[in-house]
Amino acid sequence: MLTFLAKRIVQLIPTLFFVSVLIFSLQQLLPGDPALIMAGEDRDPAVIEQIRKQYRLDQPIPVQYVFWVKGVLSGDLGESMRNKQKVLDLVLQKLPVTMQLAGMAIVIALLIGVSAGIVSAVYKDTPLDYAANVLALWGLSTPNFWLGIMLIFLFSVQLGWLPPSGYVPLTEDWRQSLATTIMPAFVLGNAIAAVLMRHTRSAMLQALNSDYVRTARAKGLLERTVILKHAMRNALTPVITLGALEFGTLLSGAVLTEQIFTIPGFGKLIIDAVFNRDYAVVQGVVLITATTYITLNLIADLLYVLVNPRLRA
Amino acid sequence: MKAIRLAAAAALVALSCGAASAQSHLRIGLAEDPDVLDPTLARTYVGRIVFASICDKLFDIDEKLSVIPQLGLSHETSEDGKTVTIKLRPGVKFHDGEAFNAEAAKFSLERHLTMQGSFRRPELAVVDTVEVVDPLTIKLNLKSPFSPLIAQLTDRAGMMVSPKAAKEAGDKFGLKPVCAGPYKFVERVQQDRIVVEKFADYWNKANVHIDRITYLPIVDATVRLANLKSGGLDLIERLAATDMAAVKSDNRLKLFATPDLSYMGITINVANGEKAKNPLGQHAKVRQALELSLDREAINQVVFNGEFVPGNQWVSPQNTYYQQSLPMPKRDVTKAKALIKEAGVATPITIDFMVPQGAELKATSEVIQAMAAEAGFDMRIRVTEFATSLKMGEQGEYQAYLINWSGRTDPDGNAFIFHKTKAPQNNSGISNPEVDKALDEARLTSDPAKRKAIYERAAKIVNTEIPILYLYHRKVLIAQTTRVDGFVPVPDGLVRVVGLRIK
C-alpha cells in the first residue's frame, strides 16, 4: 500500500511541472494585452509602459515563467494586478465557498443519482425505471444557466422563499448560508446526479445478474440485504471514482452557475481574471485546482484499492 | 402532497429569515466587481460608484453638469490661466480622525502626481506644483492654461485621502481606504461585497440618513433585476435597456433614465496601418454615404424601444456643447449611392466590422448591417471579445469598429484623445491640423461660449471627415424599490448617497 502511494506521489511531480508550463504558455496565447486592459478606459501610453515594467510584461516569456515558478516554490503565487491582493489570499478566501458548494452539490447528486440508479436497476423495465431514465435525461440535457435562472424566478421572484443570489458564509449564519447555496448546489448536483444514476444503474444491473447474487438469493437472504449489502457494495466501486472526479471538477469552479448566482467562488474568480487578463490570478487558481484535481484522483484510486483488495498487488 | 409542499415552504422560509437588524441598510447592486479602492490607482467606472460614498472630492457635479463645491468651497483661475486657487472647507475630518486641510490636499494631489502606477497622472499632467497658501487655501501652478482642470477635480483626481493612512499603507491603501466621505470602509470580500458604514464626523452628517451600505457586484443584468424584484437589493445600476418596460410596469419599482455623458460610435480606420487602405478608409465621401445609409432614430427604436438619444456629435443633443449648426442628417439612400458613385468606388463595398461581444452591440451592428446593405455596403460583422478588440483597435486591425465611450463631464474628454493627431485613443488615425489647432485652443479658454465656438470648427471637420460615425447616447438606467427615497440621477451615473433615505 505504501509503495503504491509513494509511486503515485513521485508521478505527481512531472505532472505538475507539465501543468505549470502549460498554464503559463497557454495564457500567453490569449489575445489582448493585459497592460492595455489595466490602463483603464483612458489608456495613457505612459501608464501602459509603467504597468508593463511593474509586472515584468516587457520581459521575455521564459524569464517571466522563471520568476513565477520561483515565487510559487517559495509559496508566493503573486499579486492580482487588478486588486493588489495576494493570489494566495484570494484563493483562501474562495476555497471554503467552493468547498461548501461542491460538497452540497455532490451530496445532492449522490442522494438523487445513486438512489435513482438502484431503483431503476431493481425495477428494470417498469414505469419506475422509465421515470428515473427520463429524470436522468432531463438532468443531463438541461443547461445550468437556464435551470438557474428558472429557479431564481420561481423561488426568489415569484415565491420569495430564497435569496436570488449572493453568499453568506456558514460561520456567519448557517441558515442564510444554506439558503444562498441550495439553489446553485441543486443546479450543479442535478447534472451530476444524472451521470451517477446512469452509472449506478448499469453497474447494479451487472451485479444483480452475477453468480454471487444468485447464491445470496439461493441462501434465502432477504431481498433488501441482497441488494444493499451484496449487489450495491460491488456496484458502487466505479461510482466512487466517478463521484470523486466530478467533485474535483466542481472544485475547479462552476463558472456559469457561480456567475448566475453570484457565488464568489473559484469559478467566478477565474472568469473575472481571464476577462481582465489578470495573469497572476489565472495562473495561481489554475495551478491550485489542477493540484487539487490530481490529488482527488489519487484519493479515489486509494479508495478503490481499499474497497477492492485485489488491486493492491 | 400539500403537506409536503407546506413543509418545504416552511423550511425554505426558515432558511431565508436572517436576524433582523434595527439599523437602516441600503443594498446596491453593481454591474461588475470594482478594482482596487485607491483613488490614485483605481481605473474602473464601477469603482467610482463605490468611491461616491467613501471618498469626497474637491468638487462635484450636479444634475445639470455644473461644478458644485464639496471639499473645496470655491476656485479661481488667474488672468493668464496658469494658477488656480482653491479655498477648502473648514472643519472636515478624515475617517481616521485626522484633519483635512491645505497640507492634506497638497499631499493627496501630489500623491496622484507622483505615486508609482498612478492613473491620475495623465489627468493632472498640467499641474506643475501645489502650494499651501494658508491652512485652508491651496494654489495649483500649471505648466500651461488648461480649462478642463476643474472638471478633472470633480472625479478621482480630486479625491482626498488621509495622509497618515496613505503613508502607512503605501500601495496597499486600496485594501482599506481612508478618505473624508460620508461613509467609512468596513470590509470587502472580493467579487462578493463591499460594506461601508456611516461616518459620525462627516461634515454634512445631517443629510446622511442610512447607517450601512452594502455594494454587491452581480454581473448578470437579469439576475440583478431579479434581486431587486425579490427585495434582495434596494437599488441597481446599469439596468439592461431591454428590461426598462419590466421595471416601469412594476409598481414596487421606480426607474430613473437620464441621458449620460457617453456616446456609441463606429470608429473608422482612416489612416491606422495597412487596413485603412480600403474604399471606406480612403474616401470621405464613402464614409458620408455610410452615414446617410443609416437611420439613427430607427436604430434607437428597434434596439432600444426609442429610449436612448440618437446623436451625431461627441456630446448629446441636450449638452450645452452640442453644435446646433450641425444637425443630424436624415437617412437618404439615393444620396448615399450617388456619393459612392462620385467617389468612383464599385459596390458592394466589403467592410470588416469589428464588434465587441454583448447583446446590445450585436443587435445594433445587425441593424446597421441591414441598413448599410441597401446603399451597397457589405458590413461583415466580426464579434470579438472586448479585451481583444481593444488591442486590435489600437493596432488598426479593423476597418470599422463599434465602440462606446463612457464620456467625461468636460467635452475635452470626449474629443481630444480621439481626434488630436497621435493622441492615445486616436484609433482611426485621423490627423488634421485644423482639428488639432481647435482642440488645443479649447483647452486654453475657460469661457463656455468661446469654447463652444472653437469646438464648432473641429466638429465641422470631424462630421465631414467622419473618423468616428456617432450613433447614439445611452441613458443612465437606475432602478430602485419604492423603499428608497431621495435619489437624484446625475449624468455620470454615480449613486450619490447623501440625502438618500430608506422608508
Interface residues (C-beta under 8 A of the other chain):
Chain A: P31 G32 D33 L36 I37 M38 A39 G40 E41 D42 R43 D44 P45 A46 V47 Q50 I51 Q54 R82 N83 K84 Q85 L90 Q93 K94 I149 I152 F153 F155 S156 V157 L159 G160 W161 L162 P163 P164 S165 G166 Y167 V168 D173 R175 Q176 L178 A179 I182 Q259 I260 F261 T262 P264 K268 L269 D272 F275 N276 R277
Chain B: A9 L12 V13 A14 L15 S16 C17 G18 A19 D33 D35 V36 D38 L41 R43 T44 Y45 Q116 G117 S118 F119 R121 P122 E123 D171 K172 G174 L175 V189 Q190 Q191 D192 R193 L216 P217 I218 V219 D220 T222 V223 A226 N227 K229 S230 G231 G232 E385 F386 A387 T388 L390 K391 M392 E394 W405 S406 I417 P424 Q425
